[in-house]
């Protein structure tokens, strides 16, 4: 395979969004609500292949990543096609994984995330859908933010505001466990979405 488009064409996804097959130069590293993510072996690049009914997101993410170019907190984008984008591969753990493994999230990390989001806002974007699974702490301690498709929505998103308040009011306290199981974190997320745990509006 000598082009990203040809490589993307090897990824077969059925109507139920199940992965059927892909080229052996790809390594599956993630599955989201709208796409599969592969590392292109022997490179530092990742290819995100969108499900058949979500291909419109490829163009949206491409345009937003282009707006975020040269901000170090976001992956660089190299190419995009009808159903895929190619960006930097991030070697690290999501904040969700950090919590399940007991890796401490510091106040410096929170300030870095705030800065990353403010830099996106300064470019006319509206950072949205910010959660523990789309913020990475890299192997060298850097913050990276992915999944930016909703950064141009017009409504206010308070998700990061609420996460930050929860961090300040609970996570930093000595009594709060720094290692939490994935099922419990998922349950907390479900309760949050249903409005059954506090919203931090002030």
ChimeraX attribute file (.defattr): number of C-alpha atoms within 10 A of each C-alpha:
attribute: neighborCount
match mode: 1-to-1
recipient: residues
	/A:1	10
	/A:2	6
	/A:3	7
	/A:4	17
	/A:5	17
	/A:6	11
	/A:7	17
	/A:8	22
	/A:9	13
	/A:10	15
	/A:11	15
	/A:12	16
	/A:13	18
	/A:14	11
	/A:15	9
	/A:16	9
	/A:17	16
	/A:18	11
	/A:19	15
	/A:20	10
	/A:21	11
	/A:22	17
	/A:23	15
	/A:24	11
	/A:25	12
	/A:26	19
	/A:27	15
	/A:28	17
	/A:29	14
	/A:30	11
	/A:31	14
	/A:32	12
	/A:33	9
	/A:34	16
	/A:35	23
	/A:36	21
	/A:37	21
	/A:38	21
	/A:39	22
	/A:40	21
	/A:41	13
	/A:42	8
	/A:43	9
	/A:44	12
	/A:45	18
	/A:46	24
	/A:47	28
	/A:48	24
	/A:49	27
	/A:50	24
	/A:51	25
	/A:52	16
	/A:53	13
	/A:54	13
	/A:55	17
	/A:56	14
	/A:57	21
	/A:58	22
	/A:59	17
	/A:60	16
	/A:61	22
	/A:62	22
	/A:63	15
	/A:64	19
	/A:65	24
	/A:66	14
	/A:67	14
	/A:68	22
	/A:69	13
	/A:70	11
	/A:71	14
	/A:72	13
	/A:73	22
	/A:74	24
	/A:75	23
	/A:76	18
	/A:77	21
	/A:78	16
	/A:79	13
	/A:80	20
	/A:81	15
	/A:82	14
	/A:83	21
	/A:84	27
	/A:85	25
	/A:86	25
	/A:87	22
	/A:88	16
	/A:89	18
	/A:90	20
	/A:91	13
	/A:92	17
	/A:93	21
	/A:94	21
	/A:95	20
	/A:96	21
	/A:97	19
	/A:98	20
	/A:99	20
	/A:100	17
	/A:101	15
	/A:102	14
	/A:103	15
	/A:104	14
	/A:105	16
	/A:106	11
	/A:107	13
	/A:108	9
	/A:109	15
	/A:110	16
	/A:111	12
	/A:112	15
	/A:113	21
	/A:114	14
	/A:115	13
	/A:116	20
	/A:117	21
	/A:118	15
	/A:119	16
	/A:120	19
	/A:121	15
	/A:122	9
	/A:123	10
	/A:124	12
	/A:125	20
	/A:126	20
	/A:127	23
	/A:128	21
	/A:129	17
	/A:130	22
	/A:131	16
	/A:132	18
	/A:133	16
	/A:134	16
	/A:135	20
	/A:136	25
	/A:137	21
	/A:138	14
	/A:139	11
	/A:140	8
	/A:141	11
	/A:142	13
	/A:143	22
	/A:144	23
	/A:145	22
	/A:146	17
	/A:147	18
	/A:148	23
	/A:149	19
	/A:150	18
	/A:151	22
	/A:152	16
	/A:153	13
	/A:154	11
	/A:155	8
	/A:156	9
	/A:157	16
	/A:158	16
	/A:159	17
	/A:160	18
	/A:161	16
	/A:162	18
	/A:163	17
	/A:164	19
	/A:165	16
	/A:166	15
	/A:167	17
	/A:168	13
	/A:169	12
	/A:170	13
	/A:171	17
	/A:172	16
	/A:173	11
	/A:174	8
	/A:175	8
	/A:176	12
	/A:177	12
	/A:178	17
	/A:179	14
	/A:180	16
	/A:181	13
	/A:182	14
	/A:183	10
	/A:184	11
	/A:185	15
	/A:186	12
	/A:187	11
	/A:188	14
	/A:189	16
	/A:190	13
	/A:191	13
	/A:192	15
	/A:193	11
	/A:194	9
	/A:195	10
	/A:196	11
	/A:197	12
	/A:198	10
	/A:199	15
	/A:200	14
	/A:201	8
	/A:202	6
